[in-house]
């Protein structure tokens, strides 16, 4: 932030796919623009090719569309997953929001300042896929998000905020 503040800025890699993760990305970018984060790139699942009237059309996910509209570098998961084993990490922090893939431990270990996950429910309720859908269907009066630190062990998560 301030000119007298000599703390190094974070280098962040964001993993996301859907509309929820695009909204979280928008919020994280406000921190980026306030000079907390010095480098910010995005990882999306590989692009999907769909046929529309027998013409192949590349379908981009909401996070990819938002990232490109805001001039962020966009990488595809298959490329990052393969590179993380071979190279030192150019990022300090990983942030995973509604990504759709479990990150392998080799990728989680890649981030020296941790890898965080934002889950759109008050865990442990609605753990897994479609927590927003289940919250609405069940008519819950209270909902929220949980921030977790990802662990190399598949189900060992450290609760940070809920």
N, C-alpha and C positions, 0 to 999 in steps of 0.2 A: 503494500500500500503506500506508505509515506516514503519520502526521499531518504530520510534518516534510517529507515528500516532496511537492514541488510540481509534479512532472511531470504534464502533462495526460494524462488517461486516453484510451485509444484508442476510436474509434467504428468498429465493425466491422460489415460486411455479409457474411453467410455464404450461399453458394450450395450447395445439396445436394439429393439425391433419395432415395437408397437406404438400406439398413440400415447399410452401412459408413459412409456420410456421417453418419448419425444417431449412430453411436458416436463418431465424431470430434467431432461437435457437442457431445456429452456431455462430452468431455474439454476442449474449448475453453471450455465454460461454467464449468468449475471455475476457470479463470483469470478469467473474468468475475466470478464470485462472490468472487474474491480481490482485486478492485478494480484489475486491470490494464486492463480494458476498461470504459469508462463507458457505452457505448451498444452494444447488440447486437441486430441484426435479421436475419431470415432470408428468403432468396429461394428459392422452389420453382418447378418447371415449373407451367404452368397445370393446374388440377384436371382430371381425366379423368372423363367421365360414361360409365358403363357401364350396359347394360340387364341387369337381373336379373329374369327372368320378366316381361319387357316393362315393368318399372318402372325409370325412370332413377335410378341411384344414383351419387353423387359419390364417387370414389375418391381418397383423400388418400395422398400418399407418406409413407414412414416419417419423413423429416425434418420434414415439416409436422405430423404427429401429435405428434412429440417436442417441437417448438417450441411448439405450442399448449398442450401439457400443462405446459410450463414458462413460460407467460405471455409468450412472445416475440412481437413483431410479425412477421407473415408477409406477404410480398409475392409476387406472381407475376411470373415472368420477363418476360412480354410488357409489363407495366406499367413495370417498372424499365428495360428496354431502351429504351423510347420516351422515358422521362423523363431518362435520363442525358445525352442530347444537348442537352436544353433547359435543364437546371438545374445549378447548382454542386453539388458533391458534399457531402452531409452526413455522409460517412464518411471515415475515414482509411485504412482497410485493407479489402481484399476477400480472402475466403478461399473457394476453390472446391474442393469434394470430391465426386467422382462425380456431377457435375451433369447430364451428358448433352448439353450444348450448348457449342460453342466461343464464348467471349465475344468480341464484336467489339472492335476496337482502341479505339473511342470509349468503351466501357465500361471497358476496362483502364486507359485514361488518366484515368478519373474519380477514381481513388484516389491521393491525394498520397503516401501512405507505401507504396505498392505493392499488388499483387494476387498472392496466393500460391495455389498449387495443391498439394494433397496427393494423390499417386497411390499406389494400393495395390500397388506392386511396386518392386523395385530396378531402376529404369530403367538402361539402355535395354531390358532384358528385359521382355517383355509390355507394350510400349507400346500404347496404344489400349484398346479395350473388353475387358471380362471378364478382367482380369489375375489375380484371385483364382481364378477357374475354371481358367485355364491353369496356374497354379501347382499346384493340386490334381491336375489331370489328368496333369500331367507328373511328379508325385511329387517335386517339389523339396524338398530337405532344409532349405533356407534361403530365407526370404522376408523382406519388410519393406516399408517405405513410403519414398517419396521426396518431399521438399518442394522445390518449384520456384517461382521467381518468374516470373509470366507476362509475356510481352513483347507489344508491339503487333504484331510480326512473328509470323506464325502458328506457325512451328516454332523460333523463337529463344527458348530457355528457359535460365534461369540456375539451375544446381543449387545449392541451399542446404544440403540435408542428405539423406543416403541411408544 
